[in-house]
Amino acid sequence: MKRLLASTCLLLGTIAGSAIANAAECGHVTIASMNWQSAEVLSNLDKFILNEGYGCDAEITIGDTVPTITSMAEKGQPDIAPEAWVDLLPDVVKKGTDEGRIVKAGSPLPDGGVQGWWIPKYLADAHPDIKTIPDLLKHPDLIKDPEDPSKGAVYNGPQGWGGTVVTTQLFKAFGAEKAGWTLVDTGSAAGLDGSIAKAYERKAGWVGYYWAPTALLGKYEMVQLQAGVPYDAAEWKRCITVASCTDPKPSAWPVDTIATLVAKPFSEKVAPEVMTYLNKRAWSNQTVGKLMAWMTDNQASGEDSAKHFLKENKDIWKAWVSPEAAAKIEAAL
């Protein structure tokens, strides 16, 4: 019995020693959680995988795009920003990488952040000739303005959104008014969402501004209309993003670049397997949209949603981690 106890203690000591060594190799990690659903879920996903799979001591800090990226560029903290929309602060990100405080890992959303005009998939299926904004503008009868059925309706976001300004300018640029369309002010985010839900319930026509990935587009399948012309960065800066500009020219929407940013000191001290995970970890807009829809429908937290994803999508996340980490994560679930 004494030998058995001694052997057991030795085994437990070895396991504990190994766990301590793994934790020390990874150490304390701060992960920024931004104030939107996809970023909240991703930060909790990283926390669970790093803690359970790689023996880290990870914690989540609440942040937002500007303060988080600025802090990383100037102070090297927090350690990880899982979903950074880098095009919002290109100069700050460049300064941080040039000065050796920030490292860009992989993109969690390789599809990019997508904004534009969308139509329901059932409308796109019924009219396969409609691929672009100019294509749709030939058919105002498909999406009737509720106030004036003789005209078509393009649904816009609420005042104060950048996408609302852009939609207003593109409405002018593509000559929508002359083509028999009106621009509908939905008044609020809820009003915009409600207009899509109402159209879907009735299988009615709808076109307007939205973006992905979002819970709404995870619930209602929509198709983005192409502009039919290339993206013109100079025109966006000159007029499309400027509400007072009176002569906008047509342009495609840009695709926002989204990256995982890592503080350089953390990237240098952490085990290489952790950086490998952060470089490989990526999901499609469709996948995260469906997860966000589940999160909304179930009023789930970011932590609960991360665990739901891990349980339901093993074929996706196991490709991100080592076999050893995958076994540990499965056991923790």
C-alpha positions as a Markdown table, in Angstrom:
| # | Residue | x | y | z |
|---|---|---|---|---|
| 1 | Met | 0.0 | 0.0 | 0.0 |
| 2 | Lys | 2.8 | 2.4 | 0.9 |
| 3 | Arg | 4.4 | 1.6 | -2.5 |
| 4 | Leu | 1.1 | 2.3 | -4.2 |
| 5 | Leu | 0.6 | 5.5 | -2.4 |
| 6 | Ala | 4.2 | 6.6 | -3.2 |
| 7 | Ser | 3.7 | 5.7 | -6.9 |
| 8 | Thr | 0.4 | 7.6 | -7.0 |
| 9 | Cys | 1.9 | 10.6 | -5.3 |
| 10 | Leu | 4.8 | 10.5 | -7.8 |
| 11 | Leu | 2.4 | 10.3 | -10.7 |
| 12 | Leu | 0.3 | 13.2 | -9.4 |
| 13 | Gly | 3.4 | 15.2 | -8.7 |
| 14 | Thr | 4.5 | 14.6 | -12.3 |
| 15 | Ile | 1.2 | 15.7 | -13.7 |
| 16 | Ala | 1.0 | 18.7 | -11.5 |
| 17 | Gly | 4.6 | 19.7 | -12.4 |
| 18 | Ser | 3.8 | 19.3 | -16.1 |
| 19 | Ala | 0.7 | 21.5 | -15.7 |
| 20 | Ile | 2.6 | 24.2 | -13.8 |
| 21 | Ala | 5.3 | 24.1 | -16.5 |
| 22 | Asn | 2.7 | 24.5 | -19.2 |
| 23 | Ala | 1.1 | 27.4 | -17.4 |
| 24 | Ala | 4.5 | 29.0 | -16.8 |
| 25 | Glu | 5.3 | 28.6 | -20.5 |
| 26 | Cys | 2.2 | 30.5 | -21.5 |
| 27 | Gly | 1.7 | 32.6 | -18.3 |
| 28 | His | -0.8 | 35.3 | -17.7 |
| 29 | Val | -2.7 | 36.5 | -20.8 |
| 30 | Thr | -5.0 | 39.5 | -21.2 |
| 31 | Ile | -7.5 | 39.3 | -24.0 |
| 32 | Ala | -9.5 | 42.3 | -25.1 |
| 33 | Ser | -13.3 | 41.8 | -25.6 |
| 34 | Met | -14.8 | 44.4 | -27.8 |
| 35 | Asn | -18.5 | 45.5 | -27.4 |
| 36 | Trp | -20.1 | 43.6 | -30.2 |
| 37 | Gln | -21.2 | 40.0 | -30.4 |
| 38 | Ser | -18.7 | 38.4 | -32.7 |
| 39 | Ala | -15.7 | 39.9 | -30.8 |
| 40 | Glu | -17.3 | 38.9 | -27.4 |
| 41 | Val | -17.7 | 35.3 | -28.5 |
| 42 | Leu | -14.2 | 35.1 | -30.0 |
| 43 | Ser | -12.5 | 36.5 | -26.9 |
| 44 | Asn | -14.3 | 33.9 | -24.8 |
| 45 | Leu | -13.3 | 31.2 | -27.3 |
| 46 | Asp | -9.7 | 32.2 | -27.1 |
| 47 | Lys | -9.8 | 32.3 | -23.3 |
| 48 | Phe | -11.2 | 28.7 | -23.1 |
| 49 | Ile | -8.9 | 27.3 | -25.7 |
| 50 | Leu | -5.7 | 29.0 | -24.3 |
| 51 | Asn | -6.6 | 28.0 | -20.7 |
| 52 | Glu | -7.8 | 24.5 | -21.3 |
| 53 | Gly | -5.7 | 23.5 | -24.3 |
| 54 | Tyr | -2.4 | 25.3 | -23.6 |
| 55 | Gly | -2.4 | 25.8 | -19.8 |
| 56 | Cys | -2.5 | 29.6 | -19.9 |
| 57 | Asp | -3.9 | 31.9 | -17.2 |
| 58 | Ala | -6.0 | 34.0 | -19.5 |
| 59 | Glu | -8.5 | 36.7 | -18.5 |
| 60 | Ile | -10.8 | 39.0 | -20.5 |
| 61 | Thr | -10.6 | 42.7 | -20.3 |
| 62 | Ile | -13.3 | 44.9 | -21.7 |
| 63 | Gly | -12.2 | 47.2 | -24.5 |
| 64 | Asp | -13.2 | 48.9 | -27.7 |
| 65 | Thr | -11.5 | 49.4 | -31.0 |
| 66 | Val | -9.8 | 52.8 | -30.5 |
| 67 | Pro | -8.6 | 52.5 | -26.9 |
| 68 | Thr | -7.6 | 48.9 | -27.2 |
| 69 | Ile | -5.5 | 49.3 | -30.4 |
| 70 | Thr | -4.0 | 52.6 | -29.2 |
| 71 | Ser | -3.0 | 51.0 | -25.9 |
| 72 | Met | -1.4 | 48.0 | -27.7 |
| 73 | Ala | 0.5 | 50.3 | -30.1 |
| 74 | Glu | 1.7 | 52.6 | -27.2 |
| 75 | Lys | 2.0 | 50.3 | -24.2 |
| 76 | Gly | 2.0 | 46.7 | -25.5 |
| 77 | Gln | -1.2 | 45.9 | -23.5 |
| 78 | Pro | -3.5 | 44.0 | -23.6 |
| 79 | Asp | -1.7 | 40.9 | -24.9 |
| 80 | Ile | -4.3 | 39.9 | -27.6 |
| 81 | Ala | -7.0 | 41.8 | -29.5 |
| 82 | Pro | -8.8 | 38.8 | -31.2 |
| 83 | Glu | -11.0 | 40.8 | -33.6 |
| 84 | Ala | -9.4 | 44.1 | -34.5 |
| 85 | Trp | -10.9 | 46.1 | -37.4 |
| 86 | Val | -7.6 | 47.5 | -38.4 |
| 87 | Asp | -8.8 | 49.8 | -41.3 |
| 88 | Leu | -10.5 | 52.0 | -38.7 |
| 89 | Leu | -7.1 | 52.9 | -37.3 |
| 90 | Pro | -4.6 | 52.2 | -40.1 |
| 91 | Asp | -2.0 | 54.7 | -39.0 |
| 92 | Val | -2.0 | 53.6 | -35.3 |
| 93 | Val | -1.6 | 49.9 | -36.3 |
| 94 | Lys | 1.2 | 50.8 | -38.7 |
| 95 | Lys | 3.0 | 52.8 | -36.1 |
| 96 | Gly | 2.6 | 50.0 | -33.5 |
| 97 | Thr | 4.0 | 47.3 | -36.0 |
| 98 | Asp | 6.8 | 49.6 | -37.2 |
| 99 | Glu | 7.9 | 50.3 | -33.7 |
| 100 | Gly | 7.8 | 46.7 | -32.7 |
| 101 | Arg | 4.9 | 46.8 | -30.2 |
| 102 | Ile | 2.3 | 44.9 | -32.3 |
| 103 | Val | 2.4 | 41.7 | -34.3 |
| 104 | Lys | -0.4 | 40.8 | -36.7 |
| 105 | Ala | -1.5 | 37.2 | -36.3 |
| 106 | Gly | -4.0 | 35.6 | -38.7 |
| 107 | Ser | -7.4 | 37.0 | -39.6 |
| 108 | Pro | -10.2 | 35.6 | -37.5 |
| 109 | Leu | -12.6 | 36.6 | -40.3 |
| 110 | Pro | -10.9 | 36.0 | -43.6 |
| 111 | Asp | -14.1 | 37.0 | -45.4 |
| 112 | Gly | -13.5 | 40.5 | -44.0 |
| 113 | Gly | -16.0 | 42.9 | -42.6 |
| 114 | Val | -18.6 | 43.3 | -45.3 |
| 115 | Gln | -20.9 | 46.3 | -45.8 |
| 116 | Gly | -23.2 | 47.1 | -48.6 |
| 117 | Trp | -26.7 | 46.8 | -50.1 |
| 118 | Trp | -28.4 | 43.4 | -49.6 |
| 119 | Ile | -31.5 | 41.7 | -50.9 |
| 120 | Pro | -33.2 | 38.5 | -49.5 |
| 121 | Lys | -31.9 | 35.3 | -51.0 |
| 122 | Tyr | -35.5 | 34.3 | -52.2 |
| 123 | Leu | -35.5 | 37.5 | -54.2 |
| 124 | Ala | -32.1 | 36.8 | -55.7 |
| 125 | Asp | -33.2 | 33.3 | -56.5 |
| 126 | Ala | -36.4 | 34.5 | -58.2 |
| 127 | His | -34.4 | 37.0 | -60.3 |
| 128 | Pro | -31.0 | 35.6 | -61.2 |
| 129 | Asp | -30.4 | 38.5 | -63.6 |
| 130 | Ile | -30.1 | 40.9 | -60.6 |
| 131 | Lys | -26.5 | 40.8 | -59.5 |
| 132 | Thr | -25.6 | 44.5 | -59.1 |
| 133 | Ile | -27.1 | 47.7 | -57.9 |
| 134 | Pro | -27.7 | 49.0 | -61.4 |
| 135 | Asp | -29.4 | 45.7 | -62.2 |
| 136 | Leu | -31.8 | 46.1 | -59.3 |
| 137 | Leu | -32.5 | 49.8 | -60.0 |
| 138 | Lys | -34.2 | 48.8 | -63.3 |
| 139 | His | -36.9 | 47.1 | -61.2 |
| 140 | Pro | -38.5 | 49.5 | -58.7 |
| 141 | Asp | -41.7 | 47.4 | -58.9 |
| 142 | Leu | -40.0 | 44.6 | -57.0 |
| 143 | Ile | -39.6 | 46.6 | -53.8 |
| 144 | Lys | -42.4 | 49.0 | -53.4 |
| 145 | Asp | -42.2 | 52.1 | -51.2 |
| 146 | Pro | -44.9 | 51.7 | -48.5 |
| 147 | Glu | -45.7 | 55.4 | -48.7 |
| 148 | Asp | -45.8 | 55.5 | -52.5 |
| 149 | Pro | -46.2 | 52.1 | -54.2 |
| 150 | Ser | -45.4 | 53.7 | -57.6 |
| 151 | Lys | -41.8 | 53.9 | -56.5 |
| 152 | Gly | -39.2 | 51.5 | -55.3 |
| 153 | Ala | -37.7 | 51.7 | -51.7 |
| 154 | Val | -34.1 | 51.5 | -50.5 |
| 155 | Tyr | -34.0 | 51.1 | -46.8 |
| 156 | Asn | -31.3 | 53.1 | -45.0 |
| 157 | Gly | -29.8 | 52.9 | -41.5 |
| 158 | Pro | -30.4 | 55.5 | -38.7 |
| 159 | Gln | -28.8 | 58.9 | -38.6 |
| 160 | Gly | -25.3 | 58.9 | -37.1 |
| 161 | Trp | -24.1 | 55.7 | -38.8 |
| 162 | Gly | -21.3 | 55.9 | -41.3 |
| 163 | Gly | -23.1 | 53.4 | -43.4 |
| 164 | Thr | -26.1 | 55.7 | -43.6 |
| 165 | Val | -24.1 | 58.5 | -45.0 |
| 166 | Val | -22.5 | 56.2 | -47.6 |
| 167 | Thr | -25.9 | 54.7 | -48.6 |
| 168 | Thr | -27.3 | 58.2 | -49.1 |
| 169 | Gln | -24.4 | 59.2 | -51.3 |
| 170 | Leu | -24.5 | 56.0 | -53.3 |
| 171 | Phe | -28.2 | 56.5 | -53.8 |
| 172 | Lys | -27.3 | 59.7 | -55.5 |
| 173 | Ala | -24.3 | 58.3 | -57.3 |
| 174 | Phe | -26.2 | 55.5 | -59.0 |
| 175 | Gly | -29.1 | 57.8 | -60.0 |
| 176 | Ala | -31.7 | 55.9 | -57.9 |
| 177 | Glu | -34.1 | 58.8 | -57.6 |
| 178 | Lys | -34.2 | 59.3 | -61.4 |
| 179 | Ala | -34.8 | 55.6 | -61.8 |
| 180 | Gly | -38.0 | 55.8 | -59.6 |
| 181 | Trp | -36.7 | 55.0 | -56.1 |
| 182 | Thr | -37.0 | 56.6 | -52.7 |
| 183 | Leu | -34.6 | 56.4 | -49.8 |
| 184 | Val | -36.4 | 55.2 | -46.6 |
| 185 | Asp | -35.1 | 56.4 | -43.2 |
| 186 | Thr | -35.7 | 53.5 | -40.9 |
| 187 | Gly | -35.1 | 55.7 | -37.9 |
| 188 | Ser | -33.1 | 53.2 | -35.7 |
| 189 | Ala | -31.2 | 50.0 | -35.7 |
| 190 | Ala | -34.4 | 48.2 | -34.5 |
| 191 | Gly | -36.3 | 49.9 | -37.3 |
| 192 | Leu | -33.8 | 48.6 | -39.9 |
| 193 | Asp | -33.8 | 45.1 | -38.5 |
| 194 | Gly | -37.6 | 45.1 | -38.3 |
| 195 | Ser | -38.0 | 46.1 | -42.0 |
| 196 | Ile | -35.9 | 43.0 | -42.9 |
| 197 | Ala | -37.8 | 40.7 | -40.6 |
| 198 | Lys | -41.2 | 42.0 | -41.9 |
| 199 | Ala | -40.1 | 41.4 | -45.5 |
| 200 | Tyr | -39.0 | 37.9 | -44.7 |
| 201 | Glu | -42.2 | 37.0 | -43.0 |
| 202 | Arg | -44.2 | 38.1 | -46.1 |
| 203 | Lys | -41.5 | 37.0 | -48.6 |
| 204 | Ala | -41.7 | 40.5 | -49.9 |
| 205 | Gly | -39.0 | 42.5 | -51.7 |
| 206 | Trp | -36.4 | 44.4 | -49.7 |
| 207 | Val | -33.1 | 46.2 | -50.4 |
| 208 | Gly | -31.0 | 48.3 | -48.1 |
| 209 | Tyr | -27.9 | 48.8 | -46.1 |
| 210 | Tyr | -26.5 | 46.1 | -43.8 |
| 211 | Trp | -23.3 | 44.5 | -42.8 |
| 212 | Ala | -21.7 | 41.1 | -41.9 |
| 213 | Pro | -21.1 | 39.2 | -39.8 |
| 214 | Thr | -24.2 | 39.9 | -37.8 |
| 215 | Ala | -26.8 | 37.9 | -35.9 |
| 216 | Leu | -29.5 | 39.2 | -38.3 |
| 217 | Leu | -27.8 | 37.9 | -41.4 |
| 218 | Gly | -27.1 | 34.7 | -39.6 |
| 219 | Lys | -30.9 | 34.3 | -39.2 |
| 220 | Tyr | -32.1 | 35.7 | -42.5 |
| 221 | Glu | -30.2 | 34.7 | -45.6 |
| 222 | Met | -29.3 | 37.7 | -47.6 |
| 223 | Val | -27.3 | 38.3 | -50.8 |
| 224 | Gln | -25.0 | 41.3 | -51.2 |
| 225 | Leu | -25.5 | 43.3 | -54.4 |
| 226 | Gln | -22.3 | 44.1 | -56.2 |
| 227 | Ala | -21.7 | 47.7 | -57.3 |
| 228 | Gly | -20.9 | 46.8 | -60.9 |
| 229 | Val | -17.9 | 49.2 | -60.7 |
| 230 | Pro | -14.6 | 48.9 | -58.9 |
| 231 | Tyr | -13.8 | 50.3 | -55.4 |
| 232 | Asp | -12.5 | 53.8 | -55.7 |
| 233 | Ala | -10.6 | 54.8 | -52.5 |
| 234 | Ala | -10.1 | 58.4 | -53.7 |
| 235 | Glu | -13.8 | 58.9 | -54.3 |
| 236 | Trp | -14.7 | 57.4 | -50.9 |
| 237 | Lys | -12.4 | 59.9 | -49.3 |
| 238 | Arg | -13.5 | 62.8 | -51.5 |
| 239 | Cys | -17.3 | 62.4 | -51.5 |
| 240 | Ile | -18.9 | 59.1 | -50.6 |
| 241 | Thr | -18.2 | 59.4 | -46.9 |
| 242 | Val | -18.8 | 63.2 | -46.9 |
| 243 | Ala | -22.5 | 64.0 | -46.3 |
| 244 | Ser | -22.3 | 67.5 | -47.6 |
| 245 | Cys | -20.7 | 66.4 | -50.9 |
| 246 | Thr | -23.2 | 66.9 | -53.8 |
| 247 | Asp | -21.6 | 65.0 | -56.7 |
| 248 | Pro | -20.7 | 61.5 | -55.6 |
| 249 | Lys | -19.6 | 59.0 | -58.2 |
| 250 | Pro | -20.4 | 55.2 | -58.2 |
| 251 | Ser | -18.0 | 52.9 | -56.3 |
| 252 | Ala | -18.0 | 49.5 | -54.7 |
| 253 | Trp | -17.8 | 49.2 | -51.0 |
| 254 | Pro | -14.4 | 48.3 | -49.5 |
| 255 | Val | -14.0 | 45.1 | -47.6 |
| 256 | Asp | -12.8 | 45.9 | -44.0 |
| 257 | Thr | -9.6 | 44.1 | -43.0 |
| 258 | Ile | -9.9 | 42.2 | -39.7 |
| 259 | Ala | -6.9 | 40.8 | -37.9 |
| 260 | Thr | -5.9 | 39.4 | -34.6 |
| 261 | Leu | -3.3 | 41.7 | -33.0 |
| 262 | Val | -0.8 | 40.4 | -30.5 |
| 263 | Ala | 1.5 | 42.5 | -28.3 |
| 264 | Lys | 5.1 | 41.9 | -29.4 |
| 265 | Pro | 6.4 | 41.1 | -25.9 |
| 266 | Phe | 3.7 | 38.4 | -25.4 |
| 267 | Ser | 4.4 | 36.9 | -28.9 |
| 268 | Glu | 8.1 | 36.5 | -28.0 |
| 269 | Lys | 7.7 | 34.9 | -24.6 |
| 270 | Val | 4.7 | 32.6 | -25.2 |
| 271 | Ala | 5.1 | 29.0 | -26.4 |
| 272 | Pro | 5.2 | 28.8 | -30.3 |
| 273 | Glu | 2.0 | 26.5 | -30.2 |
| 274 | Val | 0.0 | 29.5 | -28.9 |
| 275 | Met | 1.0 | 31.7 | -31.8 |
| 276 | Thr | 0.3 | 28.9 | -34.2 |
| 277 | Tyr | -3.2 | 28.7 | -32.9 |
| 278 | Leu | -3.7 | 32.4 | -33.2 |
| 279 | Asn | -2.5 | 32.4 | -36.7 |
| 280 | Lys | -4.7 | 29.4 | -37.8 |
| 281 | Arg | -7.9 | 30.3 | -35.9 |
| 282 | Ala | -10.5 | 31.6 | -38.4 |
| 283 | Trp | -14.1 | 31.2 | -39.1 |
| 284 | Ser | -16.4 | 32.3 | -42.0 |
| 285 | Asn | -18.9 | 35.1 | -41.8 |
| 286 | Gln | -21.6 | 32.5 | -42.3 |
| 287 | Thr | -20.4 | 30.4 | -39.4 |
| 288 | Val | -20.1 | 33.3 | -37.0 |
| 289 | Gly | -23.4 | 34.8 | -38.2 |
| 290 | Lys | -25.3 | 31.6 | -37.3 |
| 291 | Leu | -23.5 | 31.5 | -34.0 |
| 292 | Met | -24.5 | 35.1 | -33.2 |
| 293 | Ala | -28.1 | 34.3 | -34.2 |
| 294 | Trp | -28.1 | 31.4 | -31.7 |
| 295 | Met | -26.6 | 33.7 | -29.1 |
| 296 | Thr | -29.4 | 36.3 | -29.7 |
| 297 | Asp | -32.2 | 33.7 | -29.8 |
| 298 | Asn | -31.0 | 32.1 | -26.5 |
| 299 | Gln | -29.9 | 35.4 | -24.8 |
| 300 | Ala | -26.6 | 33.6 | -24.3 |
| 301 | Ser | -23.4 | 35.1 | -22.9 |
| 302 | Gly | -20.1 | 35.2 | -24.8 |
| 303 | Glu | -18.8 | 32.4 | -22.6 |
| 304 | Asp | -21.9 | 30.2 | -23.2 |
| 305 | Ser | -21.8 | 30.8 | -26.9 |
| 306 | Ala | -18.1 | 29.9 | -27.1 |
| 307 | Lys | -18.8 | 26.6 | -25.4 |
| 308 | His | -21.8 | 26.0 | -27.7 |
| 309 | Phe | -19.5 | 26.5 | -30.7 |
| 310 | Leu | -16.9 | 24.2 | -29.4 |
| 311 | Lys | -19.4 | 21.4 | -28.8 |
| 312 | Glu | -21.2 | 21.8 | -32.1 |
| 313 | Asn | -18.3 | 22.5 | -34.5 |
| 314 | Lys | -15.4 | 20.2 | -33.6 |
| 315 | Asp | -14.6 | 19.7 | -37.3 |
| 316 | Ile | -13.7 | 23.5 | -37.5 |
| 317 | Trp | -11.8 | 24.2 | -34.3 |
| 318 | Lys | -9.8 | 21.0 | -34.2 |
| 319 | Ala | -8.0 | 22.2 | -37.3 |
| 320 | Trp | -6.7 | 25.2 | -35.3 |
| 321 | Val | -5.1 | 23.4 | -32.4 |
| 322 | Ser | -2.6 | 20.6 | -31.8 |
| 323 | Pro | -4.0 | 17.0 | -31.2 |
| 324 | Glu | -2.8 | 17.3 | -27.5 |
| 325 | Ala | -4.6 | 20.6 | -27.0 |
| 326 | Ala | -7.8 | 19.2 | -28.8 |
| 327 | Ala | -7.9 | 16.3 | -26.3 |
| 328 | Lys | -7.6 | 18.6 | -23.3 |
| 329 | Ile | -10.3 | 21.0 | -24.7 |
| 330 | Glu | -12.7 | 18.1 | -25.4 |
| 331 | Ala | -12.2 | 16.8 | -21.9 |
| 332 | Ala | -12.9 | 20.2 | -20.4 |
| 333 | Leu | -16.2 | 20.5 | -22.3 |
